[in-house]
Amino acid sequence: MNRIRRVVFDTSTLVSAALRIGSTPHLALLKALSSSDLCGSVETLAELEAVLSRRKFDRYLSRDERHAFVAHIRQNVDLFVVRDYDFARLVPPCRDRADQKFLALTLAAGADAIVSSDQDLLILHPWRGIPILKPVDYLSIAPADFT
């Protein structure tokens, strides 16, 4: 596998990482933060914040803890501008239009991989030669692939 310098995490994986410290998605996020550039956009960060603000997550983490997680991601993400041009290049597109933002971000950022727990994205692996990995598969990549 080529070296992964830039990586995109989808919202479902980030939410799992926030809610379950020590879980596979959480460990994958820690690995990405320490060995790659985590890529984000205004749209992906807004979705993360909106999802984690849902009341159904109150039983897992306090609102303050979820807000702190989003703030931590905002501080550690490389922010990329995703343009209409990036969306126009989504061939093949994702069957869930809500996930198009992650593919467009991947193009805008020149990302080397997507880490996802979402079947609508995983079914595209590899997308345009870019691996779409489950968190466990991302963790299994040798550290040398991250330099």
Backbone as a printed PyTorch tensor [residue, N CA C, xyz], in Angstrom:
tensor([[[  0.8440,  -1.1770,   0.0000],
         [  0.0000,   0.0000,   0.0000],
         [  0.8830,   1.2320,   0.0000]],

        [[  0.4730,   2.2410,  -0.7510],
         [  1.1950,   3.4970,  -0.7430],
         [  1.1200,   4.1290,   0.6370]],

        [[  2.0270,   5.0160,   0.8880],
         [  2.0350,   5.6830,   2.1890],
         [  0.8190,   6.5820,   2.3350]],

        [[  0.2490,   6.5630,   3.5180],
         [ -0.9460,   7.3670,   3.7830],
         [ -0.5060,   8.6280,   4.5170]],

        [[ -0.4960,   9.7150,   3.7660],
         [ -0.1280,  11.0010,   4.3600],
         [ -1.3650,  11.7940,   4.7640]],

        [[ -2.3910,  11.6970,   3.9360],
         [ -3.6340,  12.4190,   4.2090],
         [ -4.7810,  11.4150,   4.2540]],

        [[ -5.6370,  11.5640,   5.2780],
         [ -6.7320,  10.6180,   5.4590],
         [ -8.0190,  11.3700,   5.8150]],

        [[ -9.1260,  10.8600,   5.2930],
         [-10.4600,  11.3900,   5.5830],
         [-11.1920,  10.3590,   6.4370]],

        [[-11.7540,  10.7910,   7.5500],
         [-12.6090,   9.9450,   8.3950],
         [-14.0420,  10.3950,   8.1820]],

        [[-14.9530,   9.4460,   8.0080],
         [-16.3610,   9.8200,   7.8720],
         [-16.9580,  10.0740,   9.2580]],

        [[-18.1400,  10.6620,   9.2590],
         [-18.7800,  11.0510,  10.5180],
         [-19.0840,   9.8630,  11.4120]],

        [[-19.5590,   8.7620,  10.8400],
         [-19.9120,   7.6120,  11.6810],
         [-18.7060,   7.0880,  12.4460]],

        [[-17.5520,   7.1140,  11.8190],
         [-16.3370,   6.6370,  12.4830],
         [-15.9000,   7.6010,  13.5740]],

        [[-15.9950,   8.8890,  13.3010],
         [-15.6320,   9.8770,  14.3240],
         [-16.5910,   9.8410,  15.5050]],

        [[-17.8620,   9.6490,  15.2440],
         [-18.8340,   9.5530,  16.3360],
         [-18.5260,   8.3340,  17.1990]],

        [[-18.2430,   7.2120,  16.5630],
         [-17.8770,   6.0070,  17.3230],
         [-16.6210,   6.2410,  18.1470]],

        [[-15.6580,   6.9460,  17.5810],
         [-14.4190,   7.2470,  18.3060],
         [-14.7020,   8.1140,  19.5310]],

        [[-15.6120,   9.0550,  19.3850],
         [-15.9440,   9.9470,  20.4990],
         [-16.6740,   9.2210,  21.6100]],

        [[-17.5910,   8.3490,  21.2290],
         [-18.4660,   7.7170,  22.2140],
         [-17.8570,   6.5150,  22.9090]],

        [[-16.8610,   5.8810,  22.2690],
         [-16.2940,   4.6460,  22.8220],
         [-14.7720,   4.7420,  22.8820]],

        [[-14.2850,   5.3650,  23.9380],
         [-12.8430,   5.5050,  24.1330],
         [-12.2280,   4.1080,  24.2180]],

        [[-11.1460,   3.9060,  23.4840],
         [-10.4760,   2.6090,  23.4690],
         [-11.0080,   1.6640,  22.4090]],

        [[-12.0780,   2.0500,  21.7170],
         [-12.6330,   1.2180,  20.6530],
         [-11.7290,   1.2530,  19.4210]],

        [[-12.0070,   0.3810,  18.4920],
         [-11.2310,   0.3550,  17.2500],
         [-11.3080,   1.6970,  16.5120]],

        [[-12.4900,   2.3070,  16.3480],
         [-12.5140,   3.6240,  15.6970],
         [-11.7030,   4.6790,  16.4630]],

        [[-11.7490,   4.6290,  17.7930],
         [-10.9740,   5.5780,  18.5880],
         [ -9.4780,   5.3690,  18.3790]],

        [[ -9.0430,   4.1090,  18.3840],
         [ -7.6220,   3.8130,  18.1660],
         [ -7.1850,   4.2070,  16.7570]],

        [[ -8.0630,   4.0060,  15.7740],
         [ -7.7490,   4.4100,  14.4020],
         [ -7.5870,   5.9310,  14.3270]],

        [[ -8.4610,   6.6610,  15.0130],
         [ -8.3510,   8.1160,  15.0220],
         [ -7.0470,   8.5570,  15.6800]],

        [[ -6.6980,   7.9400,  16.8000],
         [ -5.4310,   8.2850,  17.4580],
         [ -4.2480,   8.0320,  16.5320]],

        [[ -4.2890,   6.9270,  15.8100],
         [ -3.2160,   6.6160,  14.8670],
         [ -3.1570,   7.6710,  13.7670]],

        [[ -4.3030,   8.0490,  13.2350],
         [ -4.3380,   9.0620,  12.1790],
         [ -3.7980,  10.3990,  12.6800]],

        [[ -4.1780,  10.7880,  13.8810],
         [ -3.7200,  12.0630,  14.4220],
         [ -2.2220,  12.0880,  14.6610]],

        [[ -1.6480,  10.9170,  14.9330],
         [ -0.2150,  10.8810,  15.2140],
         [  0.6470,  10.5910,  13.9820]],

        [[  0.0490,  10.0820,  12.9080],
         [  0.8940,   9.6520,  11.7950],
         [  0.4800,  10.1720,  10.4270]],

        [[ -0.6370,  10.8520,  10.3420],
         [ -1.1220,  11.3530,   9.0620],
         [ -1.7400,  12.7280,   9.2650]],

        [[ -2.1050,  13.3490,   8.1530],
         [ -2.8690,  14.5880,   8.2190],
         [ -4.3400,  14.2190,   8.1140]],

        [[ -5.1140,  14.5600,   9.1320],
         [ -6.5450,  14.3150,   9.1340],
         [ -7.2040,  15.4530,   8.3570]],

        [[ -7.9380,  15.1100,   7.3110],
         [ -8.5290,  16.1060,   6.4160],
         [ -9.9900,  16.3350,   6.7490]],

        [[-10.4030,  17.5920,   6.6740],
         [-11.7930,  17.9320,   6.9200],
         [-12.2100,  19.1070,   6.0650]],

        [[-13.4930,  19.3770,   6.0780],
         [-14.0470,  20.5290,   5.3640],
         [-15.0980,  21.1710,   6.2630]],

        [[-15.5410,  22.3380,   5.8910],
         [-16.5960,  23.0020,   6.6490],
         [-17.8050,  22.0790,   6.7450]],

        [[-18.1350,  21.4050,   5.6340],
         [-19.3070,  20.5380,   5.5980],
         [-19.1520,  19.3140,   6.4990]],

        [[-17.9940,  18.6780,   6.4760],
         [-17.8140,  17.4680,   7.2890],
         [-17.7720,  17.8150,   8.7710]],

        [[-17.1670,  18.9470,   9.1070],
         [-17.1170,  19.3550,  10.5160],
         [-18.4960,  19.7750,  11.0150]],

        [[-19.2660,  20.4250,  10.1660],
         [-20.6280,  20.8130,  10.5580],
         [-21.4830,  19.5790,  10.8020]],

        [[-21.3300,  18.5590,   9.9610],
         [-22.1010,  17.3340,  10.1700],
         [-21.6990,  16.6530,  11.4750]],

        [[-20.3980,  16.5890,  11.7590],
         [-19.9340,  15.9830,  13.0010],
         [-20.5340,  16.7010,  14.1970]],

        [[-20.4910,  18.0130,  14.1850],
         [-21.0360,  18.7870,  15.3020],
         [-22.5380,  18.5640,  15.4400]],

        [[-23.2560,  18.5540,  14.3260],
         [-24.7090,  18.3550,  14.3590],
         [-25.0740,  16.9730,  14.8860]],

        [[-24.3640,  15.9560,  14.4250],
         [-24.6740,  14.5960,  14.8650],
         [-24.3730,  14.4360,  16.3550]],

        [[-23.2220,  14.9170,  16.7910],
         [-22.8620,  14.7430,  18.2050],
         [-23.7020,  15.6070,  19.1450]],

        [[-24.4210,  16.5670,  18.6150],
         [-25.2860,  17.3810,  19.4800],
         [-26.6540,  16.7370,  19.7080]],

        [[-26.9170,  15.6110,  19.0520],
         [-28.2090,  14.9330,  19.2210],
         [-28.3760,  14.4380,  20.6570]],

        [[-29.5810,  14.6030,  21.1580],
         [-29.8850,  14.2290,  22.5460],
         [-29.6850,  12.7360,  22.7950]],

        [[-29.8340,  11.9070,  21.7800],
         [-29.7040,  10.4650,  21.9860],
         [-28.3100,  10.0780,  22.4730]],

        [[-27.3160,  10.9620,  22.3060],
         [-25.9660,  10.6530,  22.7710],
         [-25.7010,  11.1340,  24.1900]],

        [[-26.6960,  11.7900,  24.8150],
         [-26.5330,  12.2760,  26.1860],
         [-26.1930,  11.1440,  27.1510]],

        [[-26.6990,   9.9620,  26.8960],
         [-26.4560,   8.8410,  27.8230],
         [-25.0340,   8.2850,  27.7250]],

        [[-24.3100,   8.6570,  26.6690],
         [-22.9410,   8.1580,  26.4890],
         [-21.8900,   9.1540,  26.9600]],

        [[-22.0910,  10.4090,  26.5830],
         [-21.1590,  11.4750,  26.9560],
         [-21.9600,  12.7490,  27.2010]],

        [[-21.4610,  13.5730,  28.0910],
         [-22.1290,  14.8540,  28.3270],
         [-21.9840,  15.7440,  27.0930]],

        [[-22.8430,  16.7400,  27.0150],
         [-22.7450,  17.6940,  25.9000],
         [-21.3740,  18.3730,  25.9000]],

        [[-20.8630,  18.6880,  27.0830],
         [-19.5530,  19.3370,  27.1790],
         [-18.4490,  18.4250,  26.6450]],

        [[-18.5240,  17.1430,  26.9580],
         [-17.5140,  16.2020,  26.4640],
         [-17.5930,  16.0630,  24.9400]],

        [[-18.8090,  16.0300,  24.4210],
         [-18.9670,  15.9270,  22.9690],
         [-18.4980,  17.2120,  22.2850]],

        [[-18.8000,  18.3370,  22.9040],
         [-18.3360,  19.6120,  22.3610],
         [-16.8040,  19.6630,  22.3740]],

        [[-16.2000,  19.1720,  23.4390],
         [-14.7340,  19.1530,  23.5320],
         [-14.1300,  18.2480,  22.4560]],

        [[-14.7890,  17.1300,  22.1580],
         [-14.3020,  16.2440,  21.1020],
         [-14.3210,  16.9730,  19.7540]],

        [[-15.4220,  17.6420,  19.4480],
         [-15.5150,  18.3820,  18.1870],
         [-14.4450,  19.4750,  18.1400]],

        [[-14.2460,  20.1640,  19.2360],
         [-13.2170,  21.2060,  19.2880],
         [-11.8320,  20.6140,  19.0480]],

        [[-11.5770,  19.4480,  19.6150],
         [-10.2900,  18.7760,  19.4120],
         [-10.1000,  18.4080,  17.9370]],

        [[-11.1320,  17.8980,  17.3190],
         [-11.0340,  17.5660,  15.8970],
         [-10.7970,  18.8410,  15.0840]],

        [[-11.5390,  19.8960,  15.3800],
         [-11.3610,  21.1640,  14.6530],
         [ -9.9270,  21.6710,  14.7730]],

        [[ -9.3250,  21.5090,  15.9330],
         [ -7.9580,  21.9890,  16.1550],
         [ -6.9220,  21.1300,  15.4350]],

        [[ -7.2510,  19.8820,  15.1730],
         [ -6.2660,  18.9600,  14.6230],
         [ -6.5030,  18.5620,  13.1720]],

        [[ -7.5220,  19.1110,  12.5650],
         [ -7.8340,  18.7620,  11.1900],
         [ -7.1930,  19.7800,  10.2460]],

        [[ -6.7530,  19.3050,   9.0950],
         [ -6.3320,  20.1940,   8.0210],
         [ -7.6000,  20.5000,   7.2300]],

        [[ -7.9610,  21.7510,   7.1790],
         [ -9.2110,  22.1640,   6.5560],
         [ -9.0030,  22.4250,   5.0680]],

        [[ -9.8710,  21.8210,   4.2470],
         [ -9.8080,  21.9890,   2.7990],
         [-11.1260,  22.5610,   2.2950]],

        [[-11.0230,  23.3880,   1.2840],
         [-12.2070,  23.9430,   0.6420],
         [-12.6480,  22.9590,  -0.4370]],

        [[-13.8930,  22.5390,  -0.3540],
         [-14.4640,  21.6350,  -1.3460],
         [-15.3480,  22.4710,  -2.2580]],

        [[-15.0460,  22.4110,  -3.5350],
         [-15.7720,  23.2230,  -4.5160],
         [-16.7580,  22.3710,  -5.3200]],

        [[-17.6390,  23.0420,  -6.0130],
         [-18.5810,  22.3410,  -6.8940],
         [-17.8350,  21.4530,  -7.8780]],

        [[-16.6690,  21.9190,  -8.3130],
         [-15.8380,  21.1480,  -9.2330],
         [-15.5020,  19.7740,  -8.6550]],

        [[-15.2080,  19.7120,  -7.3600],
         [-14.8770,  18.4430,  -6.7130],
         [-16.0810,  17.5060,  -6.7190]],

        [[-17.2660,  18.0490,  -6.4950],
         [-18.4820,  17.2270,  -6.5350],
         [-18.7650,  16.7350,  -7.9520]],

        [[-18.4500,  17.5650,  -8.9400],
         [-18.7040,  17.1850, -10.3350],
         [-17.8220,  16.0210, -10.7730]],

        [[-16.7060,  15.7970, -10.0850],
         [-15.7700,  14.7230, -10.4490],
         [-16.0460,  13.4110,  -9.7260]],

        [[-17.1600,  13.2920,  -9.0410],
         [-17.4570,  12.0990,  -8.2540],
         [-17.9830,  10.9690,  -9.1350]],

        [[-17.0470,  10.2650,  -9.7370],
         [-17.3830,   9.1260, -10.5900],
         [-16.5560,   7.9430, -10.1150]],

        [[-17.1840,   6.8700,  -9.6750],
         [-18.6200,   6.7490,  -9.4650],
         [-19.0370,   7.4770,  -8.1870]],

        [[-20.2710,   7.9450,  -8.1440],
         [-20.7580,   8.6240,  -6.9440],
         [-21.1350,   7.6120,  -5.8700]],

        [[-21.3510,   8.1150,  -4.6820],
         [-21.8200,   7.2760,  -3.5800],
         [-23.3340,   7.1400,  -3.6800]],

        [[-23.8430,   5.9630,  -3.3720],
         [-25.2930,   5.7440,  -3.4670],
         [-26.0590,   6.5590,  -2.4280]],

        [[-25.4050,   6.9830,  -1.3480],
         [-26.0110,   7.8750,  -0.3590],
         [-25.4700,   9.2820,  -0.6040]],

        [[-26.3270,  10.1340,  -1.1270],
         [-25.8830,  11.4870,  -1.4900],
         [-25.2790,  12.2430,  -0.3020]],

        [[-25.7030,  11.9150,   0.9080],
         [-25.1650,  12.5830,   2.0950],
         [-23.6850,  12.2720,   2.3000]],

        [[-23.2130,  11.1770,   1.7170],
         [-21.8010,  10.7990,   1.8570],
         [-20.9180,  11.3490,   0.7430]],

        [[-21.5110,  12.0290,  -0.2150],
         [-20.7370,  12.6050,  -1.3170],
         [-19.6690,  13.5690,  -0.7960]],

        [[-19.9720,  14.2350,   0.3230],
         [-19.0350,  15.2270,   0.8590],
         [-17.6850,  14.6090,   1.2240]],

        [[-17.6670,  13.3280,   1.6070],
         [-16.4060,  12.6870,   1.9660],
         [-15.5840,  12.3460,   0.7170]],

        [[-16.2660,  11.9560,  -0.3390],
         [-15.5630,  11.6910,  -1.6000],
         [-15.0180,  12.9970,  -2.1910]],

        [[-15.8380,  14.0460,  -2.1690],
         [-15.3950,  15.3400,  -2.6900],
         [-14.2180,  15.8770,  -1.8700]],

        [[-14.2810,  15.7070,  -0.5570],
         [-13.1640,  16.1250,   0.2980],
         [-11.9090,  15.3440,  -0.0430]],

        [[-12.0530,  14.0580,  -0.2750],
         [-10.9050,  13.2290,  -0.6390],
         [-10.2210,  13.7770,  -1.8810]],

        [[-11.0060,  14.1800,  -2.8730],
         [-10.4290,  14.7620,  -4.0810],
         [ -9.7990,  16.1160,  -3.8070]],

        [[-10.5100,  16.9720,  -3.0910],
         [-10.0110,  18.3220,  -2.8050],
         [ -8.7070,  18.2830,  -2.0070]],

        [[ -8.6120,  17.3360,  -1.0890],
         [ -7.4360,  17.2420,  -0.2150],
         [ -6.3040,  16.4230,  -0.8320]],

        [[ -6.6080,  15.6810,  -1.8810],
         [ -5.6080,  14.7490,  -2.4090],
         [ -5.3210,  13.6660,  -1.3870]],

        [[ -6.3710,  13.2280,  -0.6810],
         [ -6.2040,  12.2450,   0.3880],
         [ -5.8240,  10.8820,  -0.1850]],

        [[ -5.1060,  10.1280,   0.6290],
         [ -4.6100,   8.8040,   0.2390],
         [ -5.5300,   7.6860,   0.6820]],

        [[ -6.4850,   7.9730,   1.5900],
         [ -7.3850,   6.9360,   2.0910],
         [ -8.5850,   7.5810,   2.7710]],

        [[ -9.6530,   6.7990,   2.8400],
         [-10.8450,   7.1520,   3.6040],
         [-11.0270,   6.0610,   4.6470]],

        [[-11.3210,   6.4520,   5.8790],
         [-11.6350,   5.4900,   6.9320],
         [-13.1180,   5.6540,   7.2240]],

        [[-13.8540,   4.5460,   7.1130],
         [-15.2970,   4.6150,   7.2090],
         [-15.8740,   3.3660,   7.8470]],

        [[-17.0150,   3.5460,   8.4910],
         [-17.7980,   2.4350,   9.0210],
         [-19.1180,   2.3220,   8.2590]],

        [[-19.2530,   3.1010,   7.2090],
         [-20.5040,   3.2360,   6.4580],
         [-20.4710,   2.3550,   5.2100]],

        [[-21.4160,   1.4370,   5.1160],
         [-21.4680,   0.5180,   3.9730],
         [-21.6280,   1.2490,   2.6430]],

        [[-22.2810,   2.4030,   2.6470],
         [-22.4420,   3.1480,   1.4080],
         [-21.1050,   3.6270,   0.8570]],

        [[-20.1470,   3.8690,   1.7240],
         [-18.7940,   4.2210,   1.2770],
         [-17.9360,   2.9740,   1.0780]],

        [[-18.0050,   2.0500,   2.0170],
         [-17.1540,   0.8530,   1.9450],
         [-17.3770,   0.0510,   0.6660]],

        [[-18.5910,   0.0580,   0.1610],
         [-18.8940,  -0.7080,  -1.0430],
         [-18.1260,  -0.1740,  -2.2650]],

        [[-17.6450,   1.0600,  -2.1910],
         [-16.9080,   1.6690,  -3.2980],
         [-15.4260,   1.2970,  -3.3220]],

        [[-14.9350,   0.6470,  -2.2790],
         [-13.5020,   0.3330,  -2.1550],
         [-13.0180,  -0.5510,  -3.3000]],

        [[-11.8970,  -0.2030,  -3.8990],
         [-11.2310,   1.1020,  -3.8440],
         [-11.9310,   2.0800,  -4.7770]],

        [[-12.0240,   3.3010,  -4.3350],
         [-12.6900,   4.3290,  -5.1330],
         [-11.6280,   5.1310,  -5.8600]],

        [[-11.6330,   5.0360,  -7.1790],
         [-10.6510,   5.7470,  -8.0140],
         [ -9.2280,   5.4520,  -7.5560]],

        [[ -9.0110,   4.2230,  -7.1240],
         [ -7.6920,   3.8030,  -6.6620],
         [ -7.3810,   4.1880,  -5.2310]],

        [[ -8.3130,   4.8290,  -4.5590],
         [ -8.1160,   5.2740,  -3.1730],
         [ -8.7920,   4.2600,  -2.2510]],

        [[ -8.0410,   3.6810,  -1.3200],
         [ -8.6550,   2.7060,  -0.4190],
         [ -9.6820,   3.3410,   0.5150]],

        [[-10.7780,   2.6320,   0.6970],
         [-11.7850,   2.9920,   1.7040],
         [-11.7450,   1.8600,   2.7220]],

        [[-11.2280,   2.1760,   3.8890],
         [-10.8820,   1.1680,   4.8860],
         [-11.7850,   1.2260,   6.1060]],

        [[-12.1190,   0.0750,   6.6300],
         [-12.7470,   0.0190,   7.9460],
         [-11.6840,   0.4250,   8.9580]],

        [[-12.0910,   0.9420,  10.1070],
         [-11.1010,   1.3320,  11.1160],
         [-10.1210,   0.2030,  11.4660]],

        [[-10.6000,  -1.0270,  11.5660],
         [ -9.7150,  -2.1440,  11.9110],
         [ -8.6660,  -2.3750,  10.8320]],

        [[ -9.0420,  -2.1870,   9.5800],
         [ -8.0880,  -2.3520,   8.4840],
         [ -7.0710,  -1.2220,   8.4680]],

        [[ -7.5260,  -0.0260,   8.7870],
         [ -6.6110,   1.1130,   8.8880],
         [ -5.5770,   0.8660,   9.9870]],

        [[ -6.0120,   0.3090,  11.0920],
         [ -5.0930,   0.0120,  12.1890],
         [ -4.0570,  -1.0350,  11.8060]],

        [[ -4.4160,  -1.9310,  10.9110],
         [ -3.5110,  -3.0360,  10.5640],
         [ -2.3970,  -2.6280,   9.6040]],

        [[ -2.4740,  -1.4250,   9.0540],
         [ -1.4340,  -0.9680,   8.1340],
         [ -0.1620,  -0.7300,   8.9360]],

        [[  0.9320,  -1.2160,   8.3990],
         [  2.2390,  -1.1070,   9.0810],
         [  2.6130,   0.3500,   9.2920]],

        [[  3.2300,   0.6640,  10.4200],
         [  3.6330,   2.0470,  10.6930],
         [  4.4960,   2.6430,   9.5960]],

        [[  5.2860,   1.8160,   8.9100],
         [  6.1430,   2.3380,   7.8340],
         [  5.3050,   2.9570,   6.7210]],

        [[  4.0580,   2.5240,   6.5780],
         [  3.1870,   3.0760,   5.5650],
         [  2.6940,   4.4700,   5.9220]],

        [[  3.0050,   4.9330,   7.1170],
         [  2.5060,   6.2210,   7.5790],
         [  3.5820,   7.2940,   7.6090]],

        [[  4.7310,   7.0200,   7.1010],
         [  5.7980,   8.0370,   7.1630],
         [  5.8990,   8.8120,   5.8830]]])
